[in-house]
Amino acid sequence: MNKIVSLALLIGGGILIVFGINATNAFSSDVSRFFNGTPTDKSIWMLIGGIVFAGIGLTGLLRGSKAT
């Protein structure tokens, strides 16, 4: 995988994680947590997507590209 793509995935994943954390602290998440016991689906999916993207990007950076 190209290092630029891996770096973009890592940065994008980090941004999604930050947005997901902010979304879990939002008023709508508080209301959802009050009635359902869990935050909104949007915040959960942002956290999951951010973790997946960051993991793929980190794996791509650590593996490196093989020169042929």
Backbone as JSON Lines, residues from 0, in Angstrom:
{"i":0,"aa":"M","n":[0.86,-1.18,0.0],"ca":[0.0,0.0,0.0],"c":[0.9,1.23,0.0]}
{"i":1,"aa":"N","n":[0.48,2.21,-0.7],"ca":[1.23,3.45,-0.81],"c":[1.28,4.16,0.54]}
{"i":2,"aa":"K","n":[2.43,4.69,0.89],"ca":[2.58,5.35,2.19],"c":[1.7,6.6,2.32]}
{"i":3,"aa":"I","n":[1.46,7.29,1.23],"ca":[0.6,8.47,1.29],"c":[-0.83,8.07,1.61]}
{"i":4,"aa":"V","n":[-1.29,7.0,0.99],"ca":[-2.65,6.51,1.26],"c":[-2.75,6.04,2.71]}
{"i":5,"aa":"S","n":[-1.72,5.33,3.18],"ca":[-1.71,4.86,4.57],"c":[-1.73,6.03,5.55]}
{"i":6,"aa":"L","n":[-0.97,7.05,5.26],"ca":[-0.93,8.22,6.12],"c":[-2.27,8.95,6.1]}
{"i":7,"aa":"A","n":[-2.89,9.04,4.92],"ca":[-4.21,9.68,4.82],"c":[-5.25,8.89,5.61]}
{"i":8,"aa":"L","n":[-5.21,7.56,5.55],"ca":[-6.13,6.74,6.32],"c":[-5.91,6.92,7.82]}
{"i":9,"aa":"L","n":[-4.66,7.0,8.23],"ca":[-4.35,7.19,9.65],"c":[-4.86,8.54,10.14]}
{"i":10,"aa":"I","n":[-4.63,9.58,9.37],"ca":[-5.1,10.92,9.76],"c":[-6.62,10.98,9.73]}
{"i":11,"aa":"G","n":[-7.23,10.43,8.67],"ca":[-8.69,10.41,8.58],"c":[-9.31,9.62,9.72]}
{"i":12,"aa":"G","n":[-8.69,8.51,10.09],"ca":[-9.18,7.72,11.22],"c":[-9.1,8.49,12.52]}
{"i":13,"aa":"G","n":[-8.01,9.22,12.71],"ca":[-7.87,10.04,13.91],"c":[-8.93,11.13,13.98]}
{"i":14,"aa":"I","n":[-9.21,11.74,12.84],"ca":[-10.24,12.78,12.8],"c":[-11.61,12.19,13.12]}
{"i":15,"aa":"L","n":[-11.92,11.02,12.55],"ca":[-13.19,10.37,12.84],"c":[-13.32,10.0,14.32]}
{"i":16,"aa":"I","n":[-12.24,9.56,14.92],"ca":[-12.26,9.23,16.35],"c":[-12.56,10.47,17.17]}
{"i":17,"aa":"V","n":[-11.92,11.59,16.84],"ca":[-12.17,12.84,17.57],"c":[-13.62,13.28,17.4]}
{"i":18,"aa":"F","n":[-14.14,13.22,16.16],"ca":[-15.54,13.59,15.93],"c":[-16.48,12.64,16.66]}
{"i":19,"aa":"G","n":[-16.15,11.36,16.69],"ca":[-16.98,10.39,17.4],"c":[-17.02,10.64,18.89]}
{"i":20,"aa":"I","n":[-15.88,11.0,19.46],"ca":[-15.84,11.32,20.89],"c":[-16.66,12.58,21.17]}
{"i":21,"aa":"N","n":[-16.53,13.57,20.3],"ca":[-17.33,14.79,20.47],"c":[-18.82,14.51,20.32]}
{"i":22,"aa":"A","n":[-19.17,13.6,19.41],"ca":[-20.58,13.27,19.19],"c":[-21.16,12.51,20.39]}
{"i":23,"aa":"T","n":[-20.35,11.72,21.07],"ca":[-20.86,11.01,22.25],"c":[-21.13,11.96,23.39]}
{"i":24,"aa":"N","n":[-20.51,13.13,23.38],"ca":[-20.74,14.12,24.43],"c":[-21.79,15.15,24.04]}
{"i":25,"aa":"A","n":[-22.41,14.99,22.88],"ca":[-23.42,15.93,22.4],"c":[-24.75,15.73,23.12]}
{"i":26,"aa":"F","n":[-25.61,16.73,23.03],"ca":[-26.91,16.68,23.7],"c":[-27.77,15.53,23.19]}
{"i":27,"aa":"S","n":[-27.76,15.3,21.87],"ca":[-28.57,14.21,21.31],"c":[-28.12,12.86,21.82]}
{"i":28,"aa":"S","n":[-26.81,12.7,22.03],"ca":[-26.3,11.46,22.59],"c":[-26.72,11.31,24.05]}
{"i":29,"aa":"D","n":[-26.76,12.43,24.77],"ca":[-27.21,12.38,26.17],"c":[-28.67,11.96,26.26]}
{"i":30,"aa":"V","n":[-29.5,12.48,25.35],"ca":[-30.92,12.1,25.33],"c":[-31.05,10.62,24.98]}
{"i":31,"aa":"S","n":[-30.32,10.17,23.96],"ca":[-30.36,8.77,23.56],"c":[-29.87,7.88,24.69]}
{"i":32,"aa":"R","n":[-28.81,8.29,25.36],"ca":[-28.27,7.52,26.48],"c":[-29.28,7.44,27.63]}
{"i":33,"aa":"F","n":[-30.05,8.49,27.84],"ca":[-31.05,8.52,28.91],"c":[-32.16,7.5,28.64]}
{"i":34,"aa":"F","n":[-32.64,7.45,27.38],"ca":[-33.75,6.56,27.06],"c":[-33.31,5.14,26.7]}
{"i":35,"aa":"N","n":[-32.21,5.0,26.0],"ca":[-31.77,3.69,25.5],"c":[-30.61,3.1,26.27]}
{"i":36,"aa":"G","n":[-29.87,3.93,26.96],"ca":[-28.68,3.45,27.66],"c":[-27.42,3.46,26.82]}
{"i":37,"aa":"T","n":[-27.54,3.86,25.54],"ca":[-26.38,3.92,24.66],"c":[-26.36,5.25,23.92]}
{"i":38,"aa":"P","n":[-25.2,5.7,23.47],"ca":[-25.15,6.93,22.66],"c":[-25.77,6.7,21.28]}
{"i":39,"aa":"T","n":[-25.86,7.73,20.48],"ca":[-26.47,7.62,19.16],"c":[-25.66,6.7,18.25]}
{"i":40,"aa":"D","n":[-26.35,6.13,17.25],"ca":[-25.68,5.24,16.3],"c":[-24.61,5.98,15.52]}
{"i":41,"aa":"K","n":[-24.86,7.25,15.21],"ca":[-23.9,8.03,14.43],"c":[-22.56,8.12,15.16]}
{"i":42,"aa":"S","n":[-22.58,8.39,16.46],"ca":[-21.33,8.52,17.2],"c":[-20.61,7.17,17.3]}
{"i":43,"aa":"I","n":[-21.38,6.1,17.46],"ca":[-20.76,4.77,17.54],"c":[-20.1,4.41,16.22]}
{"i":44,"aa":"W","n":[-20.79,4.67,15.09],"ca":[-20.22,4.35,13.8],"c":[-19.0,5.2,13.46]}
{"i":45,"aa":"M","n":[-19.0,6.45,13.91],"ca":[-17.81,7.29,13.69],"c":[-16.62,6.73,14.47]}
{"i":46,"aa":"L","n":[-16.85,6.28,15.69],"ca":[-15.76,5.7,16.47],"c":[-15.25,4.4,15.84]}
{"i":47,"aa":"I","n":[-16.17,3.54,15.44],"ca":[-15.77,2.27,14.82],"c":[-15.03,2.52,13.51]}
{"i":48,"aa":"G","n":[-15.56,3.41,12.68],"ca":[-14.9,3.72,11.41],"c":[-13.53,4.34,11.61]}
{"i":49,"aa":"G","n":[-13.42,5.23,12.6],"ca":[-12.13,5.84,12.88],"c":[-11.1,4.83,13.34]}
{"i":50,"aa":"I","n":[-11.52,3.9,14.18],"ca":[-10.59,2.87,14.66],"c":[-10.15,1.97,13.51]}
{"i":51,"aa":"V","n":[-11.09,1.59,12.65],"ca":[-10.76,0.73,11.5],"c":[-9.82,1.44,10.55]}
{"i":52,"aa":"F","n":[-10.15,2.68,10.17],"ca":[-9.29,3.44,9.25],"c":[-7.91,3.68,9.83]}
{"i":53,"aa":"A","n":[-7.84,4.05,11.1],"ca":[-6.55,4.28,11.74],"c":[-5.74,2.99,11.79]}
{"i":54,"aa":"G","n":[-6.4,1.88,12.06],"ca":[-5.7,0.59,12.1],"c":[-5.15,0.19,10.74]}
{"i":55,"aa":"I","n":[-5.95,0.4,9.7],"ca":[-5.49,0.07,8.34],"c":[-4.32,0.98,7.95]}
{"i":56,"aa":"G","n":[-4.44,2.27,8.26],"ca":[-3.36,3.2,7.94],"c":[-2.09,2.89,8.7]}
{"i":57,"aa":"L","n":[-2.21,2.58,9.98],"ca":[-1.03,2.24,10.78],"c":[-0.38,0.95,10.29]}
{"i":58,"aa":"T","n":[-1.19,-0.03,9.94],"ca":[-0.65,-1.28,9.41],"c":[0.09,-1.04,8.09]}
{"i":59,"aa":"G","n":[-0.49,-0.21,7.24],"ca":[0.15,0.1,5.97],"c":[1.48,0.84,6.16]}
{"i":60,"aa":"L","n":[1.54,1.71,7.15],"ca":[2.79,2.43,7.4],"c":[3.85,1.53,8.01]}
{"i":61,"aa":"L","n":[3.43,0.64,8.89],"ca":[4.4,-0.23,9.54],"c":[4.92,-1.32,8.62]}
{"i":62,"aa":"R","n":[4.07,-1.8,7.73],"ca":[4.51,-2.85,6.8],"c":[5.45,-2.29,5.74]}
{"i":63,"aa":"G","n":[5.2,-1.07,5.33],"ca":[6.04,-0.46,4.3],"c":[5.77,-1.07,2.94]}
{"i":64,"aa":"S","n":[6.41,-0.54,1.96],"ca":[6.25,-1.08,0.61],"c":[7.53,-1.81,0.21]}
{"i":65,"aa":"K","n":[7.34,-2.91,-0.48],"ca":[8.5,-3.7,-0.93],"c":[9.0,-3.13,-2.24]}
{"i":66,"aa":"A","n":[10.26,-2.82,-2.3],"ca":[10.87,-2.3,-3.52],"c":[11.17,-3.46,-4.46]}
{"i":67,"aa":"T","n":[10.75,-3.33,-5.71],"ca":[11.02,-4.4,-6.68],"c":[11.88,-3.89,-7.79]}
